[in-house]
């Protein structure tokens, strides 16, 4: 891959690597929280964020062996981001098409105490609005991976001229 940006999605050999570079160079917050592109396909995408104490809630009454929970806003950020990126995988020219969140619904199921992984599936990508459903998973203290949040996002699609 050269340093010149591609002119179309067809010029991208490795879409996951391209998106990771885009996040690292253009999204300071996503980069700061350690967002990684795990998988990209047509209508689906997976992003992850590693556990980091800077992203946790303070629990003053927690025992010394209890790991702090990741703040729920981090899961919401993953749902919002991966849902919008997944919509773009369904568009004919994702590089010249923008999306903006118009509605986000997050359901918290249990505390997240490990790395987070969010997988989005596109429900529909219409001419002006797209909808994605997302599941966020985390590893529990006993080593089991469980869903910690689910969500759905609606996104306004801004197609290029």
Backbone as CSV, one residue per row, in Angstrom:
resi,resn,N_x,N_y,N_z,CA_x,CA_y,CA_z,C_x,C_y,C_z
1,UNK,0.851,-1.167,0.000,0.000,0.000,0.000,0.901,1.236,0.000
2,UNK,0.596,2.182,-0.863,1.394,3.402,-0.935,0.873,4.420,0.061
3,UNK,1.599,5.540,0.163,1.156,6.601,1.069,0.039,7.444,0.466
4,UNK,-0.176,7.334,-0.861,-1.259,8.066,-1.510,-2.584,7.407,-1.170
5,UNK,-3.611,8.206,-0.853,-4.905,7.600,-0.547,-5.500,6.971,-1.801
6,UNK,-6.238,5.869,-1.647,-6.855,5.240,-2.815,-7.956,6.120,-3.381
7,UNK,-8.218,5.947,-4.655,-9.283,6.705,-5.309,-10.622,5.996,-5.220
8,UNK,-10.602,4.685,-4.971,-11.841,3.923,-4.851,-11.606,2.728,-3.943
9,UNK,-12.710,2.100,-3.527,-12.600,0.925,-2.661,-11.911,-0.225,-3.388
10,UNK,-12.033,-0.274,-4.715,-11.397,-1.341,-5.484,-9.874,-1.288,-5.395
11,UNK,-9.305,-0.130,-5.069,-7.852,0.018,-4.960,-7.309,-0.421,-3.613
12,UNK,-8.167,-0.811,-2.716,-7.727,-1.204,-1.382,-7.540,-2.717,-1.355
13,UNK,-6.298,-3.148,-1.169,-6.013,-4.579,-1.109,-6.438,-5.188,0.211
14,UNK,-6.218,-4.467,1.272,-6.504,-4.974,2.609,-7.332,-3.921,3.345
15,UNK,-8.653,-4.080,3.278,-9.553,-3.072,3.838,-9.363,-2.910,5.344
16,UNK,-9.138,-3.999,6.066,-8.938,-3.894,7.515,-7.699,-3.057,7.828
17,UNK,-6.621,-3.283,7.096,-5.389,-2.516,7.330,-5.596,-1.052,6.963
18,UNK,-6.313,-0.793,5.876,-6.617,0.576,5.470,-7.419,1.296,6.557
19,UNK,-8.459,0.638,7.084,-9.293,1.251,8.123,-8.512,1.460,9.417
20,UNK,-7.630,0.519,9.750,-6.815,0.691,10.954,-5.924,1.925,10.821
21,UNK,-5.341,2.082,9.675,-4.491,3.259,9.437,-5.325,4.538,9.511
22,UNK,-6.526,4.500,8.941,-7.429,5.648,8.969,-7.761,6.025,10.416
23,UNK,-8.087,5.034,11.249,-8.389,5.294,12.660,-7.173,5.887,13.355
24,UNK,-6.018,5.261,13.160,-4.797,5.704,13.839,-4.391,7.125,13.464
25,UNK,-4.620,7.517,12.222,-4.168,8.826,11.747,-5.224,9.922,11.800
26,UNK,-6.506,9.554,11.898,-7.558,10.572,11.790,-8.534,10.632,12.956
27,UNK,-8.521,9.665,13.827,-9.467,9.631,14.947,-8.698,9.556,16.259
28,UNK,-8.382,10.719,16.808,-7.556,10.740,18.017,-8.188,9.984,19.176
29,UNK,-9.498,10.121,19.389,-10.135,9.433,20.506,-10.100,7.924,20.304
30,UNK,-10.507,7.457,19.123,-10.494,6.018,18.854,-9.089,5.451,18.966
31,UNK,-8.127,6.199,18.499,-6.734,5.786,18.600,-6.294,5.748,20.071
32,UNK,-6.646,6.759,20.848,-6.262,6.853,22.252,-6.805,5.694,23.082
33,UNK,-8.029,5.247,22.784,-8.604,4.134,23.551,-8.149,2.777,23.014
34,UNK,-7.348,2.774,21.957,-6.754,1.530,21.461,-7.606,0.730,20.502
35,UNK,-8.484,1.376,19.759,-9.380,0.686,18.844,-8.610,-0.036,17.750
36,UNK,-8.961,-1.308,17.544,-8.339,-2.123,16.497,-9.403,-2.710,15.588
37,UNK,-9.106,-2.739,14.297,-9.979,-3.375,13.317,-9.625,-4.859,13.293
38,UNK,-10.595,-5.699,13.631,-10.364,-7.148,13.680,-10.810,-7.847,12.409
39,UNK,-11.928,-7.396,11.833,-12.477,-8.072,10.658,-13.380,-7.100,9.905
40,UNK,-13.333,-7.187,8.579,-14.200,-6.375,7.731,-14.700,-7.261,6.597
41,UNK,-15.987,-7.211,6.348,-16.576,-7.925,5.225,-17.793,-7.123,4.773
42,UNK,-18.418,-7.550,3.720,-19.575,-6.849,3.195,-20.733,-6.956,4.189
43,UNK,-21.090,-5.839,4.824,-22.216,-5.795,5.745,-21.902,-6.191,7.172
44,UNK,-20.646,-6.419,7.473,-20.267,-6.766,8.844,-18.863,-6.258,9.150
45,UNK,-18.633,-5.985,10.415,-17.322,-5.519,10.834,-17.169,-5.807,12.324
46,UNK,-15.906,-6.040,12.737,-15.591,-6.246,14.143,-14.451,-5.317,14.533
47,UNK,-14.665,-4.571,15.621,-13.642,-3.717,16.215,-13.410,-4.187,17.648
48,UNK,-12.209,-3.925,18.169,-11.929,-4.282,19.555,-11.200,-3.150,20.256
49,UNK,-11.281,-3.186,21.578,-10.557,-2.253,22.443,-9.999,-3.083,23.598
50,UNK,-8.697,-2.985,23.858,-8.127,-3.754,24.965,-8.503,-3.145,26.314
51,UNK,-8.565,-4.008,27.321,-8.817,-3.535,28.683,-7.684,-2.597,29.084
52,UNK,-8.045,-1.454,29.651,-7.056,-0.501,30.150,-7.693,0.217,31.328
53,UNK,-6.978,0.317,32.432,-7.547,0.947,33.632,-7.962,2.390,33.408
54,UNK,-7.360,3.075,32.421,-7.754,4.463,32.150,-9.192,4.548,31.628
55,UNK,-9.779,3.414,31.218,-11.131,3.383,30.663,-12.159,2.853,31.658
56,UNK,-11.775,2.719,32.932,-12.653,2.066,33.899,-13.356,3.045,34.836
57,UNK,-14.380,2.508,35.503,-15.084,3.209,36.583,-14.339,2.953,37.883
58,UNK,-14.369,3.923,38.754,-13.806,3.757,40.091,-14.860,3.080,40.961
59,UNK,-14.479,2.055,41.671,-15.373,1.362,42.601,-14.758,1.445,43.992
60,UNK,-15.113,2.478,44.780,-14.474,2.672,46.083,-14.668,1.506,47.050
61,UNK,-15.740,0.750,46.919,-16.008,-0.352,47.842,-15.586,-1.711,47.296
62,UNK,-14.894,-1.726,46.163,-14.479,-2.992,45.557,-13.363,-3.626,46.375
63,UNK,-13.346,-4.940,46.359,-12.290,-5.678,47.054,-10.967,-5.535,46.319
64,UNK,-9.866,-5.844,46.976,-8.546,-5.675,46.369,-8.314,-6.567,45.155
65,UNK,-9.050,-7.662,45.048,-8.886,-8.574,43.918,-9.898,-8.325,42.798
66,UNK,-10.797,-7.349,42.990,-11.834,-7.077,42.001,-11.318,-6.096,40.952
67,UNK,-11.362,-6.526,39.711,-10.910,-5.688,38.601,-11.977,-4.644,38.287
68,UNK,-11.605,-3.367,38.095,-12.603,-2.344,37.761,-13.287,-2.619,36.410
69,UNK,-14.540,-2.214,36.314,-15.326,-2.378,35.081,-14.966,-1.284,34.085
70,UNK,-15.019,-1.636,32.807,-14.843,-0.630,31.763,-16.087,0.261,31.731
71,UNK,-15.884,1.551,31.610,-16.984,2.523,31.559,-17.903,2.191,30.386
72,UNK,-19.204,2.274,30.609,-20.197,1.949,29.584,-20.095,2.801,28.330
73,UNK,-19.548,4.013,28.463,-19.393,4.877,27.299,-18.428,4.303,26.275
74,UNK,-17.511,3.461,26.720,-16.576,2.827,25.787,-17.327,1.816,24.921
75,UNK,-18.213,1.033,25.528,-19.042,0.101,24.757,-19.945,0.870,23.792
76,UNK,-20.519,1.982,24.250,-21.382,2.796,23.383,-20.588,3.356,22.211
77,UNK,-19.356,3.770,22.462,-18.493,4.272,21.387,-18.249,3.181,20.355
78,UNK,-17.971,1.968,20.822,-17.762,0.852,19.898,-19.011,0.589,19.059
79,UNK,-20.165,0.582,19.710,-21.423,0.324,18.994,-21.639,1.376,17.919
80,UNK,-21.464,2.629,18.274,-21.648,3.732,17.329,-20.673,3.628,16.158
81,UNK,-19.415,3.407,16.464,-18.368,3.414,15.436,-18.464,2.220,14.510
82,UNK,-18.530,1.020,15.069,-18.540,-0.177,14.226,-19.840,-0.257,13.417
83,UNK,-20.941,0.226,13.984,-22.206,0.237,13.241,-22.146,1.124,12.015
84,UNK,-21.562,2.313,12.154,-21.426,3.228,11.014,-20.454,2.718,9.967
85,UNK,-19.316,2.196,10.421,-18.345,1.636,9.466,-18.952,0.466,8.696
86,UNK,-19.720,-0.376,9.384,-20.339,-1.523,8.713,-21.304,-1.063,7.617
87,UNK,-22.053,0.005,7.878,-22.955,0.555,6.846,-22.148,0.901,5.595
88,UNK,-20.990,1.518,5.790,-20.188,1.936,4.639,-19.715,0.761,3.792
89,UNK,-19.579,-0.431,4.385,-19.154,-1.588,3.591,-20.215,-2.009,2.584
90,UNK,-21.443,-1.570,2.765,-22.546,-1.936,1.878,-22.759,-0.935,0.741
91,UNK,-22.023,0.161,0.774,-22.240,1.224,-0.204,-21.340,1.046,-1.416
92,UNK,-21.831,1.519,-2.565,-21.089,1.324,-3.809,-19.742,2.046,-3.822
93,UNK,-19.632,3.195,-3.166,-18.353,3.907,-3.095,-18.142,4.409,-1.668
94,UNK,-17.689,3.530,-0.781,-17.600,3.895,0.628,-16.602,5.013,0.926
95,UNK,-15.632,5.234,0.053,-14.631,6.266,0.314,-15.153,7.674,0.064
96,UNK,-16.180,7.810,-0.762,-16.737,9.141,-1.008,-18.126,9.288,-0.382
97,UNK,-18.471,8.364,0.516,-19.759,8.394,1.188,-19.529,8.548,2.683
98,UNK,-20.230,9.494,3.279,-20.120,9.690,4.719,-21.361,9.189,5.419
99,UNK,-21.223,8.911,6.711,-22.383,8.554,7.530,-22.320,9.365,8.822
100,UNK,-23.485,9.659,9.357,-23.585,10.357,10.638,-24.689,9.684,11.448
101,UNK,-24.438,9.470,12.707,-25.396,8.804,13.588,-26.611,9.696,13.798
102,UNK,-27.796,9.123,13.602,-29.027,9.862,13.879,-29.768,9.287,15.088
103,UNK,-29.466,8.045,15.438,-30.058,7.447,16.629,-29.167,6.294,17.086
104,UNK,-28.985,6.177,18.395,-28.171,5.107,18.953,-28.871,4.565,20.182
105,UNK,-29.058,3.239,20.209,-29.678,2.580,21.347,-28.681,1.585,21.903
106,UNK,-28.417,1.669,23.206,-27.468,0.770,23.853,-28.157,0.075,25.020
107,UNK,-28.027,-1.239,25.085,-28.543,-2.037,26.195,-27.355,-2.675,26.894
108,UNK,-27.145,-2.316,28.160,-26.050,-2.878,28.936,-26.535,-4.147,29.620
109,UNK,-25.798,-5.236,29.452,-26.219,-6.532,29.966,-25.487,-6.941,31.244
110,UNK,-24.213,-6.608,31.329,-23.389,-6.954,32.498,-22.125,-6.120,32.448
111,UNK,-21.410,-5.999,33.567,-20.156,-5.228,33.561,-19.119,-5.857,32.629
112,UNK,-18.343,-5.013,31.987,-17.241,-5.462,31.129,-15.962,-5.375,31.945
113,UNK,-15.296,-6.506,32.114,-14.097,-6.541,32.949,-12.870,-7.015,32.184
114,UNK,-12.967,-7.078,30.867,-11.843,-7.508,30.033,-11.871,-6.770,28.710
115,UNK,-11.054,-7.233,27.772,-11.041,-6.643,26.432,-12.452,-6.640,25.860
116,UNK,-12.750,-5.641,25.034,-14.054,-5.552,24.381,-13.914,-5.890,22.899
117,UNK,-14.914,-6.597,22.373,-14.968,-6.866,20.937,-16.406,-6.646,20.484
118,UNK,-16.579,-5.766,19.482,-17.913,-5.415,18.998,-18.056,-5.832,17.545
119,UNK,-19.126,-6.565,17.255,-19.402,-7.011,15.894,-20.726,-6.426,15.432
120,UNK,-20.669,-5.751,14.284,-21.862,-5.124,13.707,-22.323,-5.907,12.488
121,UNK,-23.628,-5.959,12.326,-24.247,-6.531,11.131,-25.233,-5.501,10.605
122,UNK,-25.161,-5.231,9.320,-26.061,-4.262,8.707,-27.440,-4.895,8.559
123,UNK,-28.443,-4.189,9.055,-29.833,-4.602,8.888,-30.325,-4.122,7.528
124,UNK,-30.003,-2.858,7.221,-30.409,-2.275,5.930,-29.560,-1.049,5.656
125,UNK,-29.139,-0.917,4.410,-28.462,0.295,3.949,-29.285,0.833,2.790
126,UNK,-30.159,1.790,3.084,-31.021,2.371,2.067,-30.342,3.519,1.351
127,UNK,-31.128,4.323,0.667,-30.552,5.425,-0.102,-30.105,6.576,0.795
128,UNK,-30.781,6.793,1.931,-30.390,7.899,2.813,-30.200,7.498,4.273
129,UNK,-30.672,6.315,4.657,-30.556,5.865,6.046,-30.130,4.397,6.074
130,UNK,-29.234,4.083,7.016,-28.819,2.707,7.236,-28.986,2.342,8.693
131,UNK,-29.167,1.052,8.963,-29.344,0.556,10.328,-28.422,-0.638,10.544
132,UNK,-27.732,-0.644,11.696,-26.862,-1.752,12.084,-27.230,-2.244,13.472
133,UNK,-27.037,-3.550,13.696,-27.174,-4.130,15.015,-25.801,-4.599,15.465
134,UNK,-25.493,-4.391,16.761,-24.153,-4.651,17.269,-24.220,-5.428,18.584
135,UNK,-23.289,-6.363,18.739,-23.098,-7.061,20.008,-21.675,-6.803,20.479
136,UNK,-21.548,-6.419,21.756,-20.236,-6.190,22.373,-19.999,-7.311,23.373
137,UNK,-18.847,-7.973,23.252,-18.492,-9.055,24.159,-17.243,-8.701,24.954
138,UNK,-17.117,-9.326,26.131,-15.951,-9.142,26.987,-15.698,-10.439,27.737
139,UNK,-14.467,-10.603,28.163,-14.098,-11.779,28.941,-14.402,-11.520,30.413
140,UNK,-15.082,-12.457,31.050,-15.433,-12.337,32.465,-14.225,-12.725,33.324
141,UNK,-14.260,-12.398,34.621,-13.140,-12.759,35.497,-12.824,-14.260,35.499
142,UNK,-13.828,-15.110,35.231,-13.575,-16.554,35.203,-13.142,-17.056,33.817
143,UNK,-12.875,-16.124,32.890,-12.332,-16.489,31.584,-13.352,-16.787,30.501
144,UNK,-14.624,-16.614,30.790,-15.667,-16.874,29.812,-15.971,-15.594,29.024
145,UNK,-16.227,-15.723,27.717,-16.596,-14.569,26.897,-18.115,-14.473,26.856
146,UNK,-18.618,-13.292,27.228,-20.069,-13.078,27.267,-20.412,-11.723,26.668
147,UNK,-21.648,-11.608,26.176,-22.147,-10.321,25.700,-22.288,-9.380,26.890
148,UNK,-21.765,-8.162,26.744,-21.881,-7.158,27.812,-22.806,-6.016,27.403
149,UNK,-23.035,-5.883,26.099,-23.942,-4.834,25.610,-24.410,-5.206,24.209
150,UNK,-25.587,-4.739,23.882,-26.090,-4.836,22.519,-26.573,-3.456,22.131
151,UNK,-26.666,-3.212,20.856,-27.144,-1.904,20.430,-27.579,-1.899,18.985
152,UNK,-28.210,-0.822,18.644,-28.645,-0.596,17.272,-28.414,0.872,16.957
153,UNK,-27.866,1.119,15.787,-27.646,2.486,15.348,-28.336,2.749,14.025
154,UNK,-28.841,3.961,13.894,-29.377,4.447,12.625,-28.452,5.557,12.147
155,UNK,-28.129,5.544,10.876,-27.127,6.460,10.331,-27.652,7.128,9.068
156,UNK,-27.442,8.428,8.988,-27.746,9.186,7.769,-26.612,8.934,6.806
157,UNK,-26.945,8.581,5.578,-25.944,8.307,4.539,-25.827,9.530,3.643
158,UNK,-24.593,10.023,3.511,-24.317,11.169,2.639,-23.518,10.662,1.437
159,UNK,-24.192,10.454,0.339,-23.536,9.923,-0.854,-22.833,11.024,-1.622
160,UNK,-21.694,10.676,-2.232,-20.957,11.635,-3.057,-21.742,12.009,-4.293
161,UNK,-21.357,13.113,-4.917,-22.083,13.579,-6.115,-21.779,12.750,-7.318
